[in-house]
Amino acid sequence: MSPPSPQTVGRTTNEEVRQQNLSAVLQLVHTDGAQSRSAIGTATGLNRSTVTGLVTELIDLGLARETSAAPTGRAGRPSLGVAADDAVVALSVRAEPDAVTVSLVGLGGSVHSRVRHDLAGAPSPRRFAQNTAALVDGMRADIDRHYRLVGAGLAVPGLVDNAGTVMFAPPLGWKREHIATRVETALGMPVTAGNDSSVGAMAEARFGVGRGISNMLYMDGSLNGIGGGLIFDGTLLRGTSGFAGELGHTVVNPGGTKCACGRRGCLEAELHPQRILNLLNRRKLDEDELDIELGVVRDPAVIAEITRQVDVLSIALTNFVNAFAPEVVVLAGYLGVLLATSRERLSNAVRIDPVASESRTVRIERAHMRSHLMQIAPAELAFARLLSDPVACAPPR
């Protein structure tokens, strides 16, 4: 997802134009890293003097900093670069049935620290807010000493509306819970909540394999289920109340396994890592560990289950490609593991089975950010207002 194009004076005031241009420059260095002033001008279409003024203002606001050098692509002395200031930070909070994780993420993309609290079972909303506050309290001294905090972003495995209310989160057992407000009260700072797969899609589009892709289908899988996110024309598709992307509840086998949503044969019920873990006699493996296990497995029962799940995923992907016509399909988490085991089989299904396949070019890729993705993705929710209006939302120095 590229930064918004700068605007010219027309129906907007000069102040609005400057805000939009500041936003464009800040988003560019946020997503693309350190840039020379000439590169900023090329990317935004702004002239040199305008870029210089905008960069100076962002530095004065404490949102950008000069770096020792930035690549120019030309021989000779390197130019002075401009980067997002990593001292401006957001909290990245992830809710899971077995853990609460909080990461401190800089505006330039650095993960400064990460803490995790393991749980014996899914927490109530009240207990989740308390656990999150306790983790953040342990980080307060370091934050107050070294950083400028803009707020927190919260990723939840469930339906989350635009107001931050969890309508339904089966892995957590939450229904109609105003979780953003509850955590905001506990932390004493602005909190923005979203569906974990949607924020994952947004981050992968900005920082991962989806960079520069206008139309992307993103899907991830874990023990918590399967979710998805859709990038259309460079924008995350939210749908009514923000509920778009619940691809895991697409029925692929009407008479199949009962799903937590109450129906039978949903994709996330038929395509579940627990089936593989049971055959491996393992309780829990992370993505990297499962990669290794399945890379060397020779057990016919495990291989047969992998094949079955890959075939189910092939059917689902074919339907999604027909419906959404993406340029790229990105698979994360457990689905990325399945892709690694059976890339040719899945790629052939995506390439051959869709309607008018001879005129389509659809790539299927594994998410590049792996476990790092959900450390930084929720922070994007907290940075959104700052990136949109740097002057009004810059934290005090």
Kinemage of the C-alpha trace (Angstrom):
@kinemage 1
@onewidth
@group {chain A} dominant
@subgroup {mainchain}
@vectorlist {calphas} color= white
{ca met a 1} P 0.000 0.000 0.000
{ca ser a 2} L 1.730 3.139 -1.175
{ca pro a 3} L 1.459 6.511 0.587
{ca pro a 4} L -1.316 8.781 -0.620
{ca ser a 5} L -0.486 11.107 -3.489
{ca pro a 6} L 0.020 14.763 -2.584
{ca gln a 7} L -2.844 17.063 -3.416
{ca thr a 8} L -2.850 20.308 -5.341
{ca val a 9} L -4.752 23.456 -4.429
{ca gly a 10} L -8.309 23.305 -5.698
{ca arg a 11} L -11.293 22.563 -3.559
{ca thr a 12} L -9.108 22.333 -0.442
{ca thr a 13} L -7.357 25.065 1.505
{ca asn a 14} L -3.588 25.517 1.559
{ca glu a 15} L -3.517 24.190 5.141
{ca glu a 16} L -5.347 21.038 4.119
{ca val a 17} L -2.942 20.528 1.229
{ca arg a 18} L 0.021 20.884 3.585
{ca gln a 19} L -1.519 18.338 5.969
{ca gln a 20} L -2.004 15.887 3.106
{ca asn a 21} L 1.557 16.381 1.897
{ca leu a 22} L 2.992 15.971 5.395
{ca ser a 23} L 0.981 12.770 5.673
{ca ala a 24} L 2.311 11.521 2.320
{ca val a 25} L 5.937 12.106 3.322
{ca leu a 26} L 5.532 10.583 6.790
{ca gln a 27} L 3.761 7.507 5.412
{ca leu a 28} L 6.516 7.068 2.839
{ca val a 29} L 9.338 6.941 5.385
{ca his a 30} L 7.145 4.880 7.726
{ca thr a 31} L 6.557 2.124 5.169
{ca asp a 32} L 9.660 2.357 2.974
{ca gly a 33} L 12.330 3.290 5.501
{ca ala a 34} L 14.985 5.995 5.210
{ca gln a 35} L 14.762 8.039 2.015
{ca ser a 36} L 16.836 10.769 0.431
{ca arg a 37} L 15.041 14.043 -0.197
{ca ser a 38} L 15.310 13.465 -3.921
{ca ala a 39} L 13.669 10.033 -3.534
{ca ile a 40} L 10.857 11.613 -1.522
{ca gly a 41} L 10.346 14.154 -4.301
{ca thr a 42} L 10.245 11.423 -6.936
{ca ala a 43} L 7.773 9.308 -4.945
{ca thr a 44} L 5.422 12.183 -4.086
{ca gly a 45} L 5.813 14.414 -7.127
{ca leu a 46} L 6.719 17.383 -4.922
{ca asn a 47} L 9.479 19.816 -5.801
{ca arg a 48} L 12.723 20.090 -3.834
{ca ser a 49} L 11.858 23.193 -1.817
{ca thr a 50} L 8.476 21.772 -0.807
{ca val a 51} L 10.067 18.488 0.284
{ca thr a 52} L 12.683 20.390 2.303
{ca gly a 53} L 9.986 22.372 4.101
{ca leu a 54} L 7.900 19.283 4.860
{ca val a 55} L 10.889 17.314 6.133
{ca thr a 56} L 11.931 20.219 8.360
{ca glu a 57} L 8.430 20.397 9.837
{ca leu a 58} L 8.323 16.641 10.511
{ca ile a 59} L 11.719 16.842 12.226
{ca asp a 60} L 10.511 19.788 14.335
{ca leu a 61} L 7.460 17.749 15.315
{ca gly a 62} L 9.752 14.930 16.418
{ca leu a 63} L 8.262 12.509 13.870
{ca ala a 64} L 11.258 12.235 11.545
{ca arg a 65} L 15.011 12.363 11.937
{ca glu a 66} L 17.964 12.770 9.662
{ca thr a 67} L 20.126 9.716 9.028
{ca ser a 68} L 23.813 9.727 8.228
{ca ala a 69} L 23.257 8.673 4.628
{ca ala a 70} L 20.604 7.490 2.211
{ca pro a 71} L 21.094 5.671 -1.098
{ca thr a 72} L 20.744 7.845 -4.198
{ca gly a 73} L 21.420 5.268 -6.896
{ca arg a 74} L 24.234 7.465 -8.215
{ca ala a 75} L 27.993 7.486 -7.754
{ca gly a 76} L 29.530 10.074 -5.492
{ca arg a 77} L 28.868 11.333 -2.011
{ca pro a 78} L 25.715 9.847 -0.429
{ca ser a 79} L 22.964 12.294 0.477
{ca leu a 80} L 21.594 12.936 3.949
{ca gly a 81} L 18.599 10.688 4.540
{ca val a 82} L 15.245 11.101 6.292
{ca ala a 83} L 13.688 8.367 8.436
{ca ala a 84} L 10.680 7.996 10.695
{ca asp a 85} L 11.690 8.561 14.311
{ca asp a 86} L 11.588 5.254 16.198
{ca ala a 87} L 11.351 7.131 19.497
{ca val a 88} L 7.689 7.682 18.570
{ca val a 89} L 6.039 4.409 19.558
{ca ala a 90} L 2.785 2.511 19.832
{ca leu a 91} L 1.800 -0.541 21.852
{ca ser a 92} L 0.931 -3.598 19.799
{ca val a 93} L -1.418 -5.854 21.798
{ca arg a 94} L -2.540 -9.302 20.714
{ca ala a 95} L -5.357 -11.279 22.328
{ca glu a 96} L -5.158 -15.084 22.145
{ca pro a 97} L -6.895 -17.878 24.046
{ca asp a 98} L -3.639 -18.887 25.728
{ca ala a 99} L -1.703 -15.635 25.998
{ca val a 100} L -1.613 -11.848 26.068
{ca thr a 101} L 1.290 -10.310 24.148
{ca val a 102} L 2.382 -6.664 24.162
{ca ser a 103} L 5.088 -5.261 21.883
{ca leu a 104} L 6.535 -1.750 21.822
{ca val a 105} L 6.857 -0.711 18.170
{ca gly a 106} L 8.604 2.335 16.756
{ca leu a 107} L 7.245 4.493 13.945
{ca gly a 108} L 10.172 3.316 11.821
{ca gly a 109} L 9.189 -0.336 12.279
{ca ser a 110} L 11.573 -1.406 15.048
{ca val a 111} L 10.238 -3.700 17.768
{ca his a 112} L 11.880 -2.237 20.875
{ca ser a 113} L 10.571 -4.826 23.319
{ca arg a 114} L 8.049 -7.626 23.664
{ca val a 115} L 6.427 -9.258 26.693
{ca arg a 116} L 4.070 -12.220 26.826
{ca his a 117} L 1.870 -13.554 29.590
{ca asp a 118} L 0.806 -17.178 29.135
{ca leu a 119} L -2.665 -18.187 30.258
{ca ala a 120} L -4.196 -21.486 31.303
{ca gly a 121} L -7.382 -20.669 29.401
{ca ala a 122} L -9.153 -17.960 27.458
{ca pro a 123} L -9.412 -14.815 29.617
{ca ser a 124} L -12.605 -12.914 30.282
{ca pro a 125} L -12.582 -9.376 28.825
{ca arg a 126} L -12.047 -7.981 32.323
{ca arg a 127} L -9.137 -10.321 33.019
{ca phe a 128} L -7.643 -9.581 29.592
{ca ala a 129} L -7.701 -5.832 30.280
{ca gln a 130} L -6.108 -6.396 33.692
{ca asn a 131} L -3.365 -8.610 32.255
{ca thr a 132} L -2.645 -6.109 29.500
{ca ala a 133} L -2.432 -3.247 31.988
{ca ala a 134} L -0.059 -5.244 34.208
{ca leu a 135} L 2.260 -5.942 31.256
{ca val a 136} L 2.226 -2.302 30.189
{ca asp a 137} L 2.885 -1.137 33.760
{ca gly a 138} L 6.078 -3.171 33.661
{ca met a 139} L 7.140 -1.239 30.549
{ca arg a 140} L 6.173 2.228 31.789
{ca ala a 141} L 9.525 3.312 33.201
{ca asp a 142} L 11.327 2.489 29.971
{ca ile a 143} L 8.635 4.167 27.854
{ca asp a 144} L 8.600 7.330 29.945
{ca arg a 145} L 12.392 7.562 29.862
{ca his a 146} L 13.058 6.910 26.180
{ca tyr a 147} L 9.913 7.140 24.046
{ca arg a 148} L 6.841 9.168 23.059
{ca leu a 149} L 3.734 7.010 23.104
{ca val a 150} L 0.793 7.630 20.750
{ca gly a 151} L -1.533 4.834 21.931
{ca ala a 152} L -2.235 1.138 21.497
{ca gly a 153} L -3.557 -1.139 18.783
{ca leu a 154} L -5.330 -4.377 19.699
{ca ala a 155} L -5.729 -7.437 17.453
{ca val a 156} L -8.565 -9.850 18.317
{ca pro a 157} L -9.402 -13.221 16.679
{ca gly a 158} L -13.055 -12.451 15.951
{ca leu a 159} L -15.579 -10.060 14.483
{ca val a 160} L -14.668 -6.531 15.547
{ca asp a 161} L -16.757 -3.585 14.375
{ca asn a 162} L -15.473 -0.127 13.514
{ca ala a 163} L -16.172 1.098 17.062
{ca gly a 164} L -13.882 -1.541 18.588
{ca thr a 165} L -16.682 -3.799 19.809
{ca val a 166} L -16.102 -7.552 19.566
{ca met a 167} L -19.362 -8.912 18.232
{ca phe a 168} L -18.221 -12.536 18.328
{ca ala a 169} L -14.826 -14.096 19.074
{ca pro a 170} L -15.263 -17.885 19.417
{ca pro a 171} L -11.635 -18.628 20.454
{ca leu a 172} L -12.037 -16.238 23.402
{ca gly a 173} L -15.710 -16.765 24.163
{ca trp a 174} L -16.417 -13.031 23.862
{ca lys a 175} L -19.708 -11.631 22.568
{ca arg a 176} L -20.762 -7.989 22.217
{ca glu a 177} L -17.821 -6.803 24.263
{ca his a 178} L -16.677 -3.165 24.072
{ca ile a 179} L -13.081 -4.272 24.312
{ca ala a 180} L -11.421 -1.109 22.962
{ca thr a 181} L -13.153 1.018 25.595
{ca arg a 182} L -12.383 -1.473 28.362
{ca val a 183} L -8.659 -1.651 27.537
{ca glu a 184} L -8.493 2.114 26.968
{ca thr a 185} L -9.793 2.656 30.491
{ca ala a 186} L -7.309 0.149 31.912
{ca leu a 187} L -4.321 1.677 30.108
{ca gly a 188} L -5.280 5.341 30.233
{ca met a 189} L -4.498 5.898 26.546
{ca pro a 190} L -6.289 5.707 23.170
{ca val a 191} L -6.882 2.117 22.005
{ca thr a 192} L -8.010 0.986 18.554
{ca ala a 193} L -9.143 -2.624 18.101
{ca gly a 194} L -9.450 -4.690 14.957
{ca asn a 195} L -9.705 -8.221 13.621
{ca asp a 196} L -6.289 -9.888 13.739
{ca ser a 197} L -6.406 -11.089 10.124
{ca ser a 198} L -7.447 -7.696 8.789
{ca val a 199} L -4.621 -5.920 10.581
{ca gly a 200} L -2.269 -8.683 9.430
{ca ala a 201} L -3.321 -8.092 5.824
{ca met a 202} L -2.768 -4.357 6.232
{ca ala a 203} L 0.748 -4.854 7.624
{ca glu a 204} L 1.723 -7.465 5.026
{ca ala a 205} L 0.551 -5.081 2.300
{ca arg a 206} L 2.635 -2.238 3.708
{ca phe a 207} L 5.781 -4.046 4.796
{ca gly a 208} L 5.767 -7.573 3.358
{ca val a 209} L 5.123 -9.471 0.157
{ca gly a 210} L 2.136 -7.252 -0.686
{ca arg a 211} L 4.204 -4.073 -1.102
{ca gly a 212} L 3.260 -2.382 -4.354
{ca ile a 213} L 0.317 -4.749 -4.931
{ca ser a 214} L -3.034 -3.053 -5.511
{ca asn a 215} L -5.233 -6.164 -5.167
{ca met a 216} L -4.277 -8.833 -2.659
{ca leu a 217} L -6.054 -11.683 -0.913
{ca tyr a 218} L -4.513 -12.447 2.477
{ca met a 219} L -5.351 -15.512 4.580
{ca asp a 220} L -3.857 -16.791 7.798
{ca gly a 221} L -4.427 -19.871 9.884
{ca ser a 222} L -3.655 -20.940 13.436
{ca leu a 223} L -5.085 -22.965 16.292
{ca asn a 224} L -7.523 -20.056 16.714
{ca gly a 225} L -9.029 -20.495 13.247
{ca ile a 226} L -8.718 -18.991 9.776
{ca gly a 227} L -9.175 -15.358 8.877
{ca gly a 228} L -8.612 -13.169 5.880
{ca gly a 229} L -8.156 -9.666 4.620
{ca leu a 230} L -8.772 -8.134 1.203
{ca ile a 231} L -6.797 -5.283 -0.300
{ca phe a 232} L -8.736 -3.680 -3.182
{ca asp a 233} L -7.135 -0.862 -5.170
{ca gly a 234} L -4.608 -0.374 -2.384
{ca thr a 235} L -7.217 -0.099 0.374
{ca leu a 236} L -8.224 -2.612 3.038
{ca leu a 237} L -11.793 -3.719 2.348
{ca arg a 238} L -13.749 -3.308 5.587
{ca gly a 239} L -17.325 -4.017 4.544
{ca thr a 240} L -20.396 -3.206 6.616
{ca ser a 241} L -19.310 -2.349 10.184
{ca gly a 242} L -15.790 -3.631 9.394
{ca phe a 243} L -16.760 -7.303 9.090
{ca ala a 244} L -15.296 -8.098 5.646
{ca gly a 245} L -12.784 -10.924 5.333
{ca glu a 246} L -14.342 -13.700 7.437
{ca leu a 247} L -13.150 -16.260 4.893
{ca gly a 248} L -12.681 -18.991 7.482
{ca his a 249} L -16.446 -19.390 7.734
{ca thr a 250} L -16.891 -20.210 4.055
{ca val a 251} L -18.558 -23.642 3.872
{ca val a 252} L -16.438 -26.098 1.877
{ca asn a 253} L -18.057 -29.340 3.100
{ca pro a 254} L -21.758 -29.009 4.080
{ca gly a 255} L -21.786 -32.345 5.901
{ca gly a 256} L -18.405 -31.907 7.532
{ca thr a 257} L -17.011 -31.043 10.940
{ca lys a 258} L -19.064 -28.769 13.159
{ca cys a 259} L -17.600 -25.273 13.426
{ca ala a 260} L -17.569 -22.969 16.466
{ca cys a 261} L -19.968 -20.693 14.569
{ca gly a 262} L -22.618 -23.457 14.648
{ca arg a 263} L -22.498 -24.513 11.009
{ca arg a 264} L -20.838 -27.585 9.548
{ca gly a 265} L -17.949 -27.796 7.121
{ca cys a 266} L -16.536 -24.275 7.459
{ca leu a 267} L -13.043 -23.888 6.079
{ca glu a 268} L -11.505 -23.343 9.517
{ca ala a 269} L -13.174 -26.489 10.857
{ca glu a 270} L -11.940 -28.634 7.956
{ca leu a 271} L -8.483 -27.076 7.800
{ca his a 272} L -7.058 -27.189 11.313
{ca pro a 273} L -3.470 -27.665 12.533
{ca gln a 274} L -4.674 -29.664 15.548
{ca arg a 275} L -5.369 -32.640 13.276
{ca ile a 276} L -1.741 -32.639 12.196
{ca leu a 277} L -0.456 -32.067 15.729
{ca asn a 278} L -2.484 -35.031 16.987
{ca leu a 279} L -0.944 -37.296 14.356
{ca leu a 280} L 2.514 -36.018 15.277
{ca asn a 281} L 1.770 -36.576 18.991
{ca arg a 282} L 2.665 -32.951 19.666
{ca arg a 283} L 0.643 -30.550 21.806
{ca lys a 284} L 1.790 -27.297 20.255
{ca leu a 285} L 4.296 -26.157 17.639
{ca asp a 286} L 4.911 -22.681 16.326
{ca glu a 287} L 5.078 -21.941 12.609
{ca asp a 288} L 8.835 -22.447 12.298
{ca glu a 289} L 8.812 -25.689 14.307
{ca leu a 290} L 5.938 -27.090 12.229
{ca asp a 291} L 7.845 -26.173 9.060
{ca ile a 292} L 10.728 -28.345 10.224
{ca glu a 293} L 8.524 -31.252 11.348
{ca leu a 294} L 6.550 -31.438 8.105
{ca gly a 295} L 9.682 -31.028 6.032
{ca val a 296} L 11.007 -34.387 7.240
{ca val a 297} L 7.806 -36.310 8.031
{ca arg a 298} L 7.430 -39.762 6.458
{ca asp a 299} L 4.369 -41.054 8.338
{ca pro a 300} L 1.721 -42.025 5.715
{ca ala a 301} L -1.130 -40.884 7.994
{ca val a 302} L 0.373 -37.420 8.369
{ca ile a 303} L 1.079 -37.164 4.641
{ca ala a 304} L -2.504 -38.234 3.851
{ca glu a 305} L -3.936 -35.568 6.187
{ca ile a 306} L -1.692 -32.893 4.696
{ca thr a 307} L -2.887 -33.885 1.218
{ca arg a 308} L -6.529 -33.751 2.291
{ca gln a 309} L -6.127 -30.308 3.827
{ca val a 310} L -4.216 -28.977 0.825
{ca asp a 311} L -7.030 -30.172 -1.458
{ca val a 312} L -9.602 -28.407 0.735
{ca leu a 313} L -7.511 -25.241 0.670
{ca ser a 314} L -7.228 -25.535 -3.132
{ca ile a 315} L -11.015 -25.556 -3.469
{ca ala a 316} L -11.380 -22.539 -1.193
{ca leu a 317} L -8.640 -20.555 -2.944
{ca thr a 318} L -10.167 -21.264 -6.348
{ca asn a 319} L -13.510 -19.894 -5.145
{ca phe a 320} L -11.878 -16.812 -3.618
{ca val a 321} L -9.847 -16.111 -6.766
{ca asn a 322} L -13.020 -16.356 -8.849
{ca ala a 323} L -14.826 -13.995 -6.480
{ca phe a 324} L -12.138 -11.375 -5.884
{ca ala a 325} L -9.664 -11.620 -8.795
{ca pro a 326} L -6.546 -10.715 -6.781
{ca glu a 327} L -3.094 -10.242 -8.258
{ca val a 328} L -1.524 -12.135 -5.367
{ca val a 329} L -2.763 -14.611 -2.770
{ca val a 330} L -0.715 -14.380 0.442
{ca leu a 331} L -0.848 -17.247 2.948
{ca ala a 332} L 0.335 -16.746 6.534
{ca gly a 333} L 0.701 -18.868 9.653
{ca tyr a 334} L -0.425 -22.479 9.312
{ca leu a 335} L -1.604 -21.858 5.756
{ca gly a 336} L 1.908 -20.723 4.891
{ca val a 337} L 3.203 -24.022 6.263
{ca leu a 338} L 0.801 -25.933 3.983
{ca leu a 339} L 2.017 -23.874 1.042
{ca ala a 340} L 5.613 -24.771 1.882
{ca thr a 341} L 4.751 -28.484 1.863
{ca ser a 342} L 2.672 -28.399 -1.341
{ca arg a 343} L 3.490 -25.252 -3.329
{ca glu a 344} L 3.141 -26.882 -6.744
{ca arg a 345} L -0.223 -28.467 -5.923
{ca leu a 346} L -1.713 -25.234 -4.587
{ca ser a 347} L -0.177 -23.057 -7.294
{ca asn a 348} L -1.577 -25.300 -10.010
{ca ala a 349} L -5.055 -25.098 -8.470
{ca val a 350} L -4.943 -21.315 -8.353
{ca arg a 351} L -3.545 -21.083 -11.871
{ca ile a 352} L -5.636 -23.723 -13.632
{ca asp a 353} L -9.009 -24.054 -11.914
{ca pro a 354} L -10.419 -20.491 -11.903
{ca val a 355} L -12.803 -19.285 -14.595
{ca ala a 356} L -10.911 -17.701 -17.522
{ca ser a 357} L -7.646 -19.006 -16.041
{ca glu a 358} L -5.887 -18.675 -19.391
{ca ser a 359} L -6.185 -14.888 -19.184
{ca arg a 360} L -5.233 -14.558 -15.509
{ca thr a 361} L -1.911 -14.348 -13.763
{ca val a 362} L -2.369 -15.034 -10.062
{ca arg a 363} L 0.625 -15.567 -7.788
{ca ile a 364} L 0.428 -17.482 -4.547
{ca glu a 365} L 3.014 -16.467 -1.964
{ca arg a 366} L 3.873 -17.115 1.633
{ca ala a 367} L 3.762 -14.116 3.974
{ca his a 368} L 7.281 -12.773 4.355
{ca met a 369} L 6.986 -11.347 7.856
{ca arg a 370} L 6.255 -14.650 9.647
{ca ser a 371} L 6.093 -14.262 13.444
{ca his a 372} L 7.238 -10.634 13.183
{ca leu a 373} L 3.969 -9.746 11.449
{ca met a 374} L 1.702 -9.809 14.490
{ca gln a 375} L 4.272 -7.990 16.591
{ca ile a 376} L 3.988 -4.862 14.450
{ca ala a 377} L 0.567 -5.196 12.774
{ca pro a 378} L -1.668 -4.025 15.675
{ca ala a 379} L 0.552 -0.960 16.124
{ca glu a 380} L -0.561 0.194 12.670
{ca leu a 381} L -4.020 0.751 14.135
{ca ala a 382} L -2.533 3.107 16.722
{ca phe a 383} L -0.356 4.938 14.192
{ca ala a 384} L -3.235 5.523 11.743
{ca arg a 385} L -4.367 8.918 13.097
{ca leu a 386} L -0.809 10.196 13.385
{ca leu a 387} L 0.004 9.165 9.808
{ca ser a 388} L -3.168 10.835 8.567
{ca asp a 389} L -2.679 14.133 10.437
{ca pro a 390} L 0.893 14.503 11.736
{ca val a 391} L 0.465 18.033 13.119
{ca ala a 392} L -2.706 17.442 15.117
{ca cys a 393} L -1.721 14.016 16.426
{ca ala a 394} L 2.008 14.325 17.119
{ca pro a 395} L 2.741 13.317 20.726
{ca pro a 396} L 4.248 16.084 22.919
{ca arg a 397} L 8.029 16.248 23.059
